[in-house]
């Protein structure tokens, strides 16, 4: 499913215009990006949690050359589904 598909579903199910549906979906994603950018956790009841985790820099190895390299510190986004979503997926 793509963002366009989500907009189309909002349009069909809620009866907003396509322009309004697109603004709603874009606004939700923008709010989520801003919150995650600040390092905040997003919890959507019945769906799951989005969490930004800090990864420290570490030593790694280039698999083609075998040469050691430094993997820089970075932030990664993780998602953990809720029990409700897991049950829905697994019957």
C-alpha positions as CSV (number, residue, x, y, z in Angstrom):
1,X,0.0,0.0,0.0
2,X,1.2,3.5,-0.9
3,X,0.4,6.9,0.4
4,X,-1.9,7.4,-2.6
5,X,-3.8,4.2,-1.7
6,X,-4.2,5.6,1.9
7,X,-5.5,8.9,0.5
8,X,-7.9,7.0,-1.8
9,X,-9.2,4.9,1.2
10,X,-9.8,8.0,3.3
11,X,-11.6,9.6,0.3
12,X,-13.9,6.5,-0.2
13,X,-14.6,5.7,3.5
14,X,-15.0,9.1,5.0
15,X,-16.4,11.1,2.1
16,X,-14.0,14.0,2.2
17,X,-12.8,15.4,-1.2
18,X,-9.6,14.0,-2.6
19,X,-7.9,17.3,-1.9
20,X,-9.0,17.2,1.8
21,X,-8.1,13.5,2.1
22,X,-4.6,14.2,0.8
23,X,-4.2,17.1,3.3
24,X,-5.4,14.9,6.2
25,X,-3.0,12.1,5.4
26,X,-0.1,14.5,4.7
27,X,-0.7,16.3,8.0
28,X,-0.7,13.0,10.0
29,X,2.5,11.9,8.4
30,X,4.1,15.4,9.0
31,X,3.1,15.3,12.6
32,X,4.6,11.9,13.0
33,X,7.8,12.9,11.3
34,X,8.2,16.0,13.6
35,X,7.6,13.9,16.7
36,X,10.0,11.2,15.7
37,X,12.5,13.9,14.7
38,X,12.4,15.2,18.3
39,X,13.0,11.7,19.5
40,X,9.5,11.2,20.9
41,X,7.7,7.9,21.0
42,X,4.5,7.5,19.0
43,X,2.0,5.0,20.5
44,X,-1.1,4.2,18.4
45,X,-3.5,2.1,20.5
46,X,-4.4,-1.1,18.8
47,X,-1.7,-0.7,16.2
48,X,1.8,-0.3,17.8
49,X,4.7,1.9,18.8
50,X,7.2,3.8,16.8
51,X,10.4,4.5,18.7
52,X,13.6,6.3,17.7
53,X,16.7,4.5,19.1
54,X,20.2,5.8,19.3
55,X,22.9,3.5,17.9
56,X,26.5,4.0,19.0
57,X,29.4,4.0,16.5
58,X,31.1,0.7,16.2
59,X,33.7,-1.2,14.3
60,X,32.5,-3.1,11.2
61,X,34.0,-5.0,8.3
62,X,33.5,-4.5,4.6
63,X,32.3,-7.9,3.4
64,X,33.9,-7.5,0.0
65,X,37.4,-6.5,1.1
66,X,37.5,-7.7,4.7
67,X,38.9,-4.3,5.7
68,X,37.7,-2.9,9.0
69,X,35.6,0.3,8.9
70,X,34.0,2.6,11.4
71,X,30.2,2.6,11.3
72,X,29.0,6.0,12.5
73,X,26.5,6.6,15.3
74,X,23.0,7.1,14.0
75,X,19.4,7.1,15.0
76,X,17.1,4.3,13.8
77,X,13.3,4.0,13.8
78,X,11.8,0.8,15.2
79,X,8.2,-0.4,15.1
80,X,6.7,-2.9,17.5
81,X,3.2,-4.0,16.7
82,X,0.5,-4.2,19.4
83,X,-1.0,-7.5,20.6
84,X,-4.2,-6.5,18.9
85,X,-2.5,-6.1,15.5
86,X,-0.6,-9.4,16.0
87,X,-3.8,-11.2,16.7
88,X,-5.5,-9.7,13.7
89,X,-2.5,-10.8,11.5
90,X,-2.3,-14.3,12.8
91,X,-6.0,-15.1,13.1
